Amino acid sequence: MTGGYLKGRMRREDIITAAIEVYREAGYNGSSLREVAKRAGITHAGLLYYFPTKEALLAAVLERRDAEDTEREKLDIAPGIDLLRHLIALAEYNVAHRGIVEVYARLAAEAVAPGHPAHEYFIRHYRIARESALATFRTLAANGELRPGVDPEAAAVAFIAMEDGLQVQWLTTPDEIDLVGSLRFYLQSLLTVPLG
Amino acid sequence: MTGGYLKGRMRREDIITAAIEVYREAGYNGSSLREVAKRAGITHAGLLYYFPTKEALLAAVLERRDAEDTEREKLDIAPGIDLLRHLIALAEYNVAHRGIVEVYARLAAEAVAPGHPAHEYFIRHYRIARESALATFRTLAANGELRPGVDPEAAAVAFIAMEDGLQVQWLTTPDEIDLVGSLRFYLQSLLTVPLG
């Protein structure tokens, strides 16, 4: 039983890894479950056993991305200005990987409907993102690095919103929007110390 | 010829009006072209003559919404703090009309792909929105109402991003996100005078 369960877990993780590669290269519209199955070395029917819909697979892809981001943060980075620098580095990474940003933006908008396969994922994702940003803004405030008048809670909601909104504008007209520069400008405007 | 053209224009506008009603009530998933056709008093095939896809119809719905917003702005409101107050009032209106906000958010994310029927609409929409915000932030700066260090161009991009991003968070968890309050907080943080 345990062996079968473990094998299933591993197969599931292999499919997610294959999906990340496929979507990173081809974006939302250019990708198919068949292509992912092929890359993972599994039949299309086999893939559907683990992920009955494209949306369910994409939610798992985004969940993996969050877990990797969180893992990295735990290892290296305490809440505060270093975390903001890390988030800017993540934005730089995103600019170089348009496909996965498109998956995130599309799924976030579709999944606002309760009942969507990724709805629960996005509720969790936003809560964790806001909590992480809140911890950082509180640390900055305690260090005197947050501009007076900036409320950490409101800034946390606003910062996550800004990241999401900038991504959609950038995806629409990549030549007109400086995603990283805009994010840096916004974060700097909240601080009393240079973001660097 | 001209009579036929005019009749076609009017029919087209009637369909858009019907679609706005249907989507305002039922949201993105609850609506269908058949329901819109019924409301507009036209056959389904007749509707498809004017709008071959749901996406093309929704782009026209959003275009109408923009035109109405712009018309109102031109009549009453000069760039500056009154325009910001007007935008907050629009956000209050949106909170009471979830369906149309959902249409906007979903279509914006889908339409990042060149070739999507609403792609050109969103390029225009974002350009106009950013220009309007830029004019307002420049006026505020000239009046000494913009906080020193706030760059009007960066603030314009950031403000539109913030609006979009807040909508998606609010649509996902309406009970956890104060859309209007968050927007007000952000705008106030850019100003030296009370937003009121």
Interface residues (C-beta under 8 A of the other chain):
Chain A: G27 Y28 N29 E102 A105 R106 A108 A109 E110 A111 V112 A113 H119 F122 I123 Y126 R127 G149 V150 D151 A154 V157 A158 I160 A161 M162 E163 D164 G165 L166 V168 Q169 L171 T172 T173 E176 I177 G181 S182 F185 Y186 S189
Chain B: G27 Y28 N29 E102 A105 R106 A108 A109 E110 A111 V112 A113 H119 F122 I123 Y126 R127 G149 V150 D151 A154 V157 A158 I160 A161 M162 E163 D164 G165 L166 V168 Q169 L171 T172 T173 E176 I177 G181 S182 F185 Y186 S189
